[in-house]
């Protein structure tokens, strides 16, 4: 409630507030409170286009009037409070546009509703760095929000001053907390001044600074310093003989650190005490692919950048309209709109697709039991993580003269354990047949919207050709042909050599497949799972 009141005092200086909370009664109560403070609220959406936000050419009005007509976007509204739900899903382009609006000093403010569950799910840093405050509704009761009174902002606001050492104090505290952005101290100073003005004071005191660092520094903290170290205690023990000036405050660092700790979530406090957390590379929402058929619309691009792309007629006309007068003067005999190749724009979509890991396992020879045991453990480990990464897993075993689909694409852990209970082994090594079965499954999965990745586990000793004949030379050539077929279909692959010694032929096969080659002799299930995960995240 305090953050919303302070935002109403200085919306341009603070930029907004990030409200981290899932949809529920508590968040609804907070938004009703915000509605009473900001009468004009405009809702945005993470998938809005550039034209919706910043405006552009009004194509219908231009064609009707015959003169160039522009329309304003939502960000052109003055003194508006923009609400951005699902802010953690904001893409880089939209985040940059919102950040540019804040940098230009527009008379607006943002309330970003961060609904992320994990620590990695948060609004883009480009946007969060320009928004002063962040609060969380974890553990907040609805009664606490509904009972809050709406206090009017004093008018006119009193002129607020601060002691000379306050900026230096805020910067030093930011450094100790591992905050690298210079915007944070500037935001903290503005919040402290706004709180003093809201309280009807003309000078910043200790309470104002404590509230400012709690709202501005807590969510940006990356290091939690120990205030009981000997150097700090020695400095605190030395008496300060400097004569105090009027309105000068004595702010011990422990007071400000306690204010930051109070606003930190409990789990974050444990992570900071243990050390800096490692950041992951997974998106957790499926693999992003660019296409021209389906998915979330993206801004159109020049059609020459991708041959065979679909032309976006509306975007093409918008690109051509500003040049019509010059082109008409140069070619007065032409009628209608003059469109040149440089005006053509292609449709683009962003598609989130699940990934399918196709394990193609060599089940031949005397080492079959060991390899199948490794594959079984790796598949179970990866499948346990598939619910978070939204991956599907399939298993193909090849031995004798053919390959068998032992496990169709699935995310069911129960079904996987049942299918992997008894795996056959022994016989020749038909690597080409295994790759052919993997290619067929990958093509089927791609038509269903999945993103297939073939993981080949073998020792490289291919000796059975596609026709079933026992010819090592022909078997190697057939395996190479199937590897080229995988590449031609644009299917990602990963080759894992499980032999006692790295095989040169298998390394060459990986080069033909344009796939990473990993030599893991006698690999354990955990080591195999980690190798697959790290290779796929590159």
Secondary structure, 3 states (H helix, E strand, C coil): CHHHHHHHHCHHHHCEEEEECCCCHHHHHHHHHHHHHCCCEEEECCCCCHHHHHCEECHHHHHHHCCCCEECCHHHCCCEEEEECCHHHCCHHHHHHHHHHHHCCCCEEEEEEECCCCCCCCCCHHHHCCCCEEEECCCCCHHHHHCCCCCCCCCCCCCCECCCCHHHHHHHHHHHCCCCCHHHHHHHHHHHHHHHHHCCCCECCHHHHHHHHHHHCHHHCCCCCCCCCHHHHHHHHCCCCCCCCCCCCCCCHHHHHHHHHHHCCHHHHHHHHHCCCCCCCCCCCCEEEEECCCCEEEEEEEHHHCCCCCECHHHHHHHHHCCHHHHHHHCCCCCCCCCCHHHCEEEEEEEEECEEEEEEEECCCCCHHHHHHHHHHHHHHHHHHHHHHCEEEEEEEEECCEEEEEEEEECCHHHHHHHCCCCCCCCCCCHHHHHHHHHHHHHHHHHCCCEEEEEEEECCCCCCCCCCCCCHHHHHHHHHHHHHHHHHCCCEEEEEECCCCCCHHHHHHHHHCCCEEEECCCCCHHHHHHHHHHHHCC
